[in-house]
């Protein structure tokens, strides 16, 4: 049995959504994390999800891949790790996830937030490295290109760490990221940059 089959067989979509901090109501509906959703418009079935607002759909692996900006394989690995699934053991031997302690649940939500901010920043850096690279050796270096060159490897390392490291190491990483408001500051900056980009596109379209 492949890792994909093992994950899909043992983890249902609503459990994954709740594990990563989404509020799911009794009808299996939640606010869609993939667009600005004021009223719950995403339906979570056992094996797949569907958003009536933006049309996003897929299985539990697609859900986590999209939530964190991961490849399908990275998402399957993250799910297997977070839910204690060992690909080397037969499904019958897989222990059910332990009930979450309130402190651990609060930490999980913080970890999800940190990972989402890191992944957003990583995608922005990748974009800058491509779009802002100098066209000729004589060109002055764009600050965004310099930032991308300096930060890309480190941010990728941190994101990988939060996806695959042991719980204790992930807790320390989240603490480090939240120290001195690093995550909050980066989150604010990303929002501001997104707004500026939208304004710039609107001006160009006008």
N, C-alpha and C positions, 0 to 999 in steps of 0.2 A: 504493500500500500504506500502511495506517495505521501509526502508531507502535506500537499494540498488536500488530498482525499481525507487524510487523518484529521486535519484541522476542521474541514467542512463537516465531517461526520460527528465531531465531538463538541463543536462550539456553535451555538445558534446566534443569529444576528442580534436579537434583543439583549442577550447576555453580554456580548462584546460591546454593544453601544453603552450599556449601563456601566460596564467595567471601565470604559474610557470617559466617564463623566457625564453622559447624556441622561436627561430625565425622560423616562419612557412611561406613558400613562397606561391605564388598564386595557385600553383598546389597541395597545401596541403602536401608538403614534408618538412621535417626538418632533421637536423643532429641527428642521434640516440644518446640519452644520455646514452645508455646501453653498448656501445662499442666505441672504438676509431674510430670516423667516420669523415673522411675528407670532404666527399661530402654528401649532404643530401640523405639518403637512407631509411628514415622512412616515410611511407605514413600514413597520418592521415585522416581517414574517419570520418563521423559524429559519428558513433557508435563504431568503433574499430580502432586499429592501427596495422600496420604490418611493420617490418623492413626487407628489402631485403638483408641487410648485415648479421645480426646475427639471424634473424628468430623470434625475440621477437614479440609477438602478444597478443591481449586481448582487453577488453573494457576500459572505462575511469577510472574505479576503479582499474583495474589491472595496468594501466599506472601509477597512483599516488602511488599505493602500491609499485611498483617496483622502482619508482623514489626516494622514501624516505625510502625504506626498512621497510614498515609498513605492518600490517595484512590487509586483505580486509576490515574488519570492521573499523579499524582506518583510512584507506584511504577514506572510504565512509563518515565517520564523518568529516574528514578534508575538503573534497570537499563541504559537506553540509554547514559547517561553513564558509568557504572562499567565497562561492557563495551566502550566505544569504538564504539558503533553510531551512525552518522550518518543520520538519516532522509532527508537530501537525496541520499544516494548509493545506487545500486542494491545489493541484498544481496550480489552477487558481489564488489563492491568493498570490502566491509567487512573490515577487518583483524581477524584472530583476536586475542583478548586475549593480551598478552605474558605469558610465564611470570613468576610473581610472585617477587620477591626476598624472602628471609625477613624482612627488616626491614619491607618494605612489607606483607607478610602480617600481621605483628604489629600494624602501625599500623592496618590495615583492621579487625582485631578490636577495637581500642581505639575506632576511629571508630564502629563498630556499637554498642558499649557506650554511648558518649556520646550517640549519637542516640536510642537506646532510652530512656535516663534522661531526656533532654530531652523526648521525646514523652510519656512517662508524666507528667512534671511539667506539661507543657502541658495534657494532658487533665484533670489535677486542678485546675489554675487555672481552666480553662473551667467546670468543675463548680462550683467555689467562687463564681465570678462570678455564676452563675445562682442557686445554692441559698442563698448567704449574703448576697445583696443586701438592703439595708434595705427593709422593707415600707412604711414611712412616713417622711417627712422628719425626724420627731422621734426615730426609732430610733437607738440608738448603733451606730456602724460596727463590724461584725465584723472581727477582725484578718485572717481568711482572705479576706474580700472586698477589704480594702485591699491585701493582698499580690497578689491576682489583678489588680487594677487597675494596680498598679505594675509587675508582672513580665511580664504576658501578652505584650505587644508584643515585648519584648526576647527572651523565650524562643522565641517564634515566629520571630523574625528569625534566631536562632542555629540553630534546627532547619532552616529553609529554606536557610541557608548551608551546613550539612553535607550537605544533599541535592543542591544544585545548583552550588556554587562550584567553582572550579578546585582541583586537588589541593593545590597549594602553600598556598592560602588555608585549605583544610580542615585541613591539618596544623597550621597556626598556631592555628586555632580549637580543635582538640583539645588542643594544648599548653596553651593559655590555660585551657581548662576543667579540665584535670588539675592545673594549678598550685595549690599549697596544698591539694590534696585536695578541690577543689570538686565534681568528679563523684562521688567516693566519698562525700563528706558528704551530697550530695543523694540518692544511692542509698540510704544508710542511713536518711535522714529519710523517704523515700517508703515504705520497708519498714515503718518504725515506724508511720507514719500508716495504712498498710493494715491492720496488726495491730490498731490501736486501733479502726478502723472495723468490723472483723470482730467484735471484742469487744463493741462498742456494739450492733451488730445482734443478736448472740446474747443480750445482756441484754434487748433490746426484745422478742425473740421468746419469751423465758422467761416 
